[in-house]
């Protein structure tokens, strides 16, 4: 009787690859699938319980769930994770979700379907983790949000201190002489645990610390983390607050869109309105003027994520939670009102 081992030997592929073809998995090259299926037909092979058992007992590679389609910041971390995984001889499967999706529900579906040996979440809602992560029993890491308060022994996290970093952004504007500062982006009132709320809180706190008036209805405008949303949001903000001299955007993509919105309104950057973003994505270096921003250390976020997850998989290491330092990229989008002209 022909076995799965015979099919692997005759086709020249591993038992795992043969099993993936038998179970109609998508992670097999067309060339490998064609050869294996031909051998199966030639040998009149009938999958039996051994193949089904193999499917149930083998783990697939680590799965990365990216919450944010077309988000350059998360994509830069993803690229660094993929490179680091290859250095460690590992591969990853990647799933992209939109910002409104439930990443925990998707993780549960992935586990039941392919049994990954570990999970990495790029972006995520603490509300979703609190509500559903208890049912996940594989090692996992949440990147860009602090999960230390959730108490899950299988969940590590690495993030930037968004509150402190946002305060730093506003402090840079204040140091340049700005006193009429707007805040653009996110929906902090709707998502109180998300990063946008932490950035908003840090920015407002810094304004209050320096005795600078901030009226939320006038000086803040919410929008999504895209260039199109940033452009539209900036126009709305400037229409209700025309005396602004500077804007802190809660993300670089928002800031880049906002810069276009300012030009649409006939404003020069930074001569009329200064702009600072948050994240440090590569696009910001190519704007005109070059965008000033708070830069997160994507390389460090990725390397600590991979190191920790692999240790958790291989040694059952307890969860680790770390705050990764940020820095300020000066750019050319902030005018110094203190400088005599």
C-alpha positions as CSV (number, residue, x, y, z in Angstrom):
1,X,0.0,0.0,0.0
2,X,1.4,3.4,-1.0
3,X,1.9,5.8,1.9
4,X,2.5,9.5,2.3
5,X,6.2,8.7,2.8
6,X,6.3,7.0,-0.6
7,X,4.7,10.0,-2.3
8,X,7.3,12.3,-0.6
9,X,10.2,10.0,-1.8
10,X,8.9,9.7,-5.4
11,X,8.1,13.4,-5.7
12,X,11.3,14.6,-4.1
13,X,9.4,16.8,-1.6
14,X,9.1,16.6,2.2
15,X,6.3,14.9,3.9
16,X,5.1,18.2,5.2
17,X,4.8,19.6,1.6
18,X,2.9,16.5,0.5
19,X,0.6,16.9,3.4
20,X,-0.1,20.5,2.5
21,X,-1.0,19.4,-1.0
22,X,-3.3,16.6,0.2
23,X,-5.1,19.1,2.5
24,X,-5.3,21.7,-0.3
25,X,-3.3,24.3,1.6
26,X,-2.4,27.5,-0.3
27,X,1.3,27.7,0.9
28,X,2.7,25.4,-1.8
29,X,4.3,26.5,-5.0
30,X,2.4,25.7,-8.2
31,X,5.4,23.6,-9.5
32,X,5.5,21.5,-6.3
33,X,1.8,21.0,-6.3
34,X,1.8,19.9,-10.0
35,X,4.6,17.3,-9.3
36,X,3.0,15.9,-6.1
37,X,-0.5,15.7,-7.6
38,X,1.0,13.8,-10.6
39,X,2.7,11.3,-8.4
40,X,-0.5,10.9,-6.4
41,X,-2.4,10.1,-9.6
42,X,0.3,7.7,-10.9
43,X,0.4,5.8,-7.6
44,X,-3.3,5.8,-7.1
45,X,-2.7,7.1,-3.6
46,X,-5.7,7.5,-1.3
47,X,-5.1,9.8,1.7
48,X,-5.7,8.0,4.9
49,X,-5.9,8.7,8.6
50,X,-2.1,9.1,8.7
51,X,-2.3,12.2,6.5
52,X,-5.1,13.6,8.5
53,X,-3.2,13.0,11.7
54,X,-0.1,14.7,10.3
55,X,-2.3,17.8,9.5
56,X,-3.5,17.8,13.1
57,X,-0.2,17.4,14.8
58,X,2.1,19.7,12.7
59,X,2.4,23.4,13.4
60,X,2.6,25.9,10.6
61,X,5.0,28.9,10.6
62,X,4.5,31.9,12.8
63,X,1.6,34.1,11.6
64,X,1.7,37.9,11.6
65,X,-1.6,39.7,11.7
66,X,-1.3,43.3,10.5
67,X,-4.1,45.5,11.5
68,X,-4.0,48.3,9.0
69,X,-4.0,47.8,5.2
70,X,-1.5,50.1,3.4
71,X,0.0,51.4,6.7
72,X,3.7,52.1,5.8
73,X,4.7,52.2,9.5
74,X,3.4,48.7,10.2
75,X,4.7,47.5,6.9
76,X,8.2,48.7,7.8
77,X,8.1,46.7,11.0
78,X,6.7,43.7,9.1
79,X,9.6,43.8,6.7
80,X,12.1,43.9,9.6
81,X,10.3,41.0,11.2
82,X,10.5,38.9,8.0
83,X,14.2,39.6,7.7
84,X,14.9,38.7,11.3
85,X,12.9,35.5,11.0
86,X,14.9,34.5,7.9
87,X,18.1,35.1,9.9
88,X,16.8,32.6,12.5
89,X,15.8,30.1,9.8
90,X,12.1,30.8,10.2
91,X,9.3,31.8,7.9
92,X,6.0,33.6,8.4
93,X,2.5,33.8,7.1
94,X,1.0,37.2,6.9
95,X,-2.6,38.3,7.2
96,X,-3.8,41.9,6.6
97,X,-6.9,43.3,8.3
98,X,-8.5,46.7,8.1
99,X,-8.5,49.0,11.1
100,X,-12.1,48.1,12.1
101,X,-11.6,44.3,12.1
102,X,-11.4,42.1,15.2
103,X,-7.9,40.8,15.2
104,X,-8.6,38.3,18.0
105,X,-11.5,36.7,16.2
106,X,-9.2,36.4,13.1
107,X,-6.5,34.8,15.2
108,X,-8.9,32.2,16.6
109,X,-9.9,31.3,13.0
110,X,-6.2,31.0,12.0
111,X,-5.4,28.8,14.9
112,X,-8.2,26.4,14.2
113,X,-7.3,26.3,10.5
114,X,-3.5,26.1,10.4
115,X,-2.2,25.8,14.0
116,X,0.6,28.4,13.9
117,X,3.3,27.9,16.5
118,X,3.2,31.6,17.3
119,X,1.4,34.8,16.6
120,X,2.6,38.4,16.1
121,X,0.1,41.2,16.1
122,X,1.1,44.5,14.4
123,X,-1.3,47.0,15.7
124,X,-4.4,46.0,17.7
125,X,-7.1,47.1,20.1
126,X,-6.6,46.4,23.8
127,X,-10.3,46.2,24.1
128,X,-10.4,43.2,21.7
129,X,-7.5,41.5,23.5
130,X,-9.2,41.9,26.8
131,X,-12.4,40.5,25.5
132,X,-11.1,37.4,23.7
133,X,-7.4,36.7,24.0
134,X,-7.9,34.3,27.0
135,X,-8.9,31.6,24.5
136,X,-5.6,31.7,22.6
137,X,-3.1,29.2,23.8
138,X,-0.1,29.8,21.6
139,X,2.8,32.2,22.3
140,X,2.1,35.7,21.0
141,X,3.5,39.2,20.8
142,X,1.6,42.5,20.4
143,X,3.6,45.2,18.8
144,X,2.9,49.0,19.2
145,X,0.6,48.6,22.2
146,X,1.3,47.8,25.9
147,X,-0.3,44.6,27.0
148,X,1.4,44.4,30.4
149,X,-1.9,45.3,32.1
150,X,-3.8,42.4,30.6
151,X,-2.1,39.7,32.5
152,X,-1.9,37.0,29.8
153,X,1.1,34.8,30.4
154,X,1.4,33.9,26.7
155,X,1.3,37.5,25.5
156,X,4.3,39.7,25.3
157,X,4.3,43.3,24.0
158,X,6.7,46.0,22.7
159,X,5.8,49.6,22.1
160,X,6.8,53.2,22.3
161,X,5.7,55.4,25.1
162,X,3.1,57.2,23.0
163,X,2.1,59.7,25.8
164,X,5.7,60.8,26.4
165,X,6.5,60.9,22.7
166,X,3.5,63.1,21.9
167,X,4.4,65.4,24.7
168,X,7.9,65.7,23.1
169,X,6.4,66.6,19.8
170,X,4.3,69.4,21.3
171,X,7.3,70.5,23.4
172,X,9.3,71.0,20.1
173,X,6.6,73.3,18.8
174,X,6.4,75.3,22.0
175,X,10.2,75.6,22.1
176,X,10.0,77.1,18.6
177,X,7.7,79.8,19.9
178,X,4.3,78.4,18.9
179,X,1.3,79.1,21.1
180,X,-1.6,78.3,18.8
181,X,-1.2,74.6,18.2
182,X,-3.8,72.2,16.7
183,X,-4.0,68.5,17.0
184,X,-5.1,66.3,14.1
185,X,-6.0,62.6,13.8
186,X,-7.4,59.6,15.5
187,X,-10.6,59.2,17.4
188,X,-9.5,59.2,21.0
189,X,-13.0,59.6,22.5
190,X,-14.2,56.5,20.6
191,X,-11.2,54.3,21.4
192,X,-10.0,55.4,24.8
193,X,-7.4,52.6,25.1
194,X,-5.8,53.0,21.7
195,X,-2.6,54.8,20.8
196,X,-4.4,57.8,19.4
197,X,-5.8,58.5,22.9
198,X,-2.4,58.2,24.5
199,X,-0.9,60.6,21.9
200,X,-3.8,63.0,22.3
201,X,-3.5,63.0,26.1
202,X,0.3,63.5,26.0
203,X,-0.1,66.4,23.6
204,X,-2.8,68.2,25.6
205,X,-1.0,67.6,28.8
206,X,2.1,69.3,27.5
207,X,0.0,72.3,26.3
208,X,-1.6,72.6,29.8
209,X,1.8,72.2,31.4
210,X,3.0,75.4,29.6
211,X,-0.3,77.3,30.2
212,X,-1.3,77.2,26.6
213,X,-5.0,77.3,25.9
214,X,-6.5,74.3,24.2
215,X,-10.2,74.2,23.3
216,X,-10.9,70.7,21.9
217,X,-13.9,71.7,19.9
218,X,-11.8,74.4,18.1
219,X,-8.3,73.1,18.2
220,X,-8.7,69.3,17.5
221,X,-10.0,67.4,14.5
222,X,-10.4,63.6,14.3
223,X,-9.6,61.6,11.2
224,X,-8.3,58.2,10.1
225,X,-4.6,57.4,9.7
226,X,-4.4,57.9,5.9
227,X,-3.2,60.7,3.7
228,X,-6.6,61.3,2.3
229,X,-8.1,61.5,5.8
230,X,-5.3,63.8,6.9
231,X,-5.9,66.2,3.9
232,X,-9.6,66.4,4.6
233,X,-9.2,66.7,8.3
234,X,-6.6,69.5,8.0
235,X,-9.0,71.5,5.8
236,X,-11.8,71.1,8.4
237,X,-9.4,72.1,11.3
238,X,-8.1,75.2,9.5
239,X,-11.6,76.3,8.6
240,X,-12.7,76.3,12.3
241,X,-9.3,77.4,13.7
242,X,-7.7,79.8,11.1
243,X,-5.3,81.3,13.7
244,X,-3.2,78.2,14.1
245,X,0.5,78.5,13.6
246,X,1.4,74.8,14.1
247,X,-0.2,71.3,14.0
248,X,0.7,68.1,15.7
249,X,-0.5,65.1,13.5
250,X,-0.9,61.8,15.4
251,X,0.6,59.9,12.5
252,X,3.0,60.7,9.6
253,X,0.5,59.6,7.0
254,X,-2.0,62.1,8.5
255,X,0.7,64.8,8.5
256,X,1.7,64.2,4.8
257,X,-2.0,64.4,3.8
258,X,-2.4,67.5,6.0
259,X,0.5,69.2,4.2
260,X,-1.4,68.8,0.9
261,X,-4.5,70.2,2.6
262,X,-2.6,73.2,3.8
263,X,-1.4,74.0,0.3
264,X,-5.0,73.6,-1.0
265,X,-5.9,76.3,1.5
266,X,-3.1,78.5,0.2
267,X,-0.8,78.0,3.3
268,X,3.0,77.7,3.2
269,X,4.8,75.1,5.3
270,X,6.5,76.1,7.6
271,X,6.2,79.8,6.9
272,X,2.5,80.0,7.7
273,X,1.9,76.8,9.6
274,X,4.4,74.3,11.1
275,X,3.8,70.6,11.0
276,X,5.1,67.7,13.1
277,X,4.1,64.0,12.7
278,X,4.5,60.8,14.6
279,X,6.1,57.4,13.6
280,X,9.1,58.2,11.4
281,X,8.1,56.5,8.2
282,X,10.4,56.8,5.2
283,X,7.9,58.8,3.1
284,X,8.4,61.8,5.5
285,X,12.0,62.2,4.3
286,X,10.7,62.9,0.8
287,X,8.1,65.5,1.5
288,X,8.7,69.1,0.7
289,X,9.6,70.3,3.2
290,X,11.0,67.3,4.9
291,X,8.6,66.3,7.7
292,X,9.6,66.8,11.3
293,X,8.4,63.7,13.3
294,X,8.7,61.5,16.4
295,X,10.6,58.5,15.1
296,X,9.8,55.0,16.5
297,X,12.6,52.5,16.4
298,X,11.1,49.9,14.0
299,X,14.3,47.8,13.9
300,X,14.4,47.4,17.6
301,X,10.6,46.7,17.8
302,X,11.0,44.0,15.2
303,X,14.2,42.4,16.6
304,X,12.9,42.2,20.2
305,X,9.6,40.8,19.0
306,X,11.3,38.0,17.0
307,X,13.8,37.2,19.8
308,X,11.1,37.0,22.5
309,X,8.6,35.0,20.5
310,X,11.1,32.4,19.5
311,X,12.2,32.1,23.1
312,X,8.6,31.7,24.2
313,X,8.0,29.0,21.6
314,X,11.2,27.0,22.3
315,X,11.6,27.5,26.1
316,X,8.2,28.5,27.4
317,X,9.6,31.8,28.6
318,X,7.2,34.0,30.5
319,X,5.8,37.1,28.8
320,X,8.0,40.1,28.4
321,X,6.8,43.8,28.1
322,X,9.2,46.5,27.1
323,X,9.0,50.2,26.1
324,X,11.3,50.9,23.1
325,X,12.9,54.4,23.0
326,X,12.0,57.0,20.4
327,X,13.8,60.0,19.0
328,X,13.1,63.3,17.3
329,X,13.8,63.7,13.5
330,X,14.1,67.5,13.0
331,X,13.0,67.8,9.4
332,X,12.3,71.2,7.9
333,X,8.6,71.6,8.6
334,X,8.8,73.6,11.8
335,X,9.5,77.4,11.7
336,X,11.2,79.0,14.7
337,X,9.1,82.0,15.7
338,X,11.8,83.0,18.1
339,X,14.3,83.7,15.3
340,X,14.4,87.2,14.1
341,X,14.0,87.6,10.3
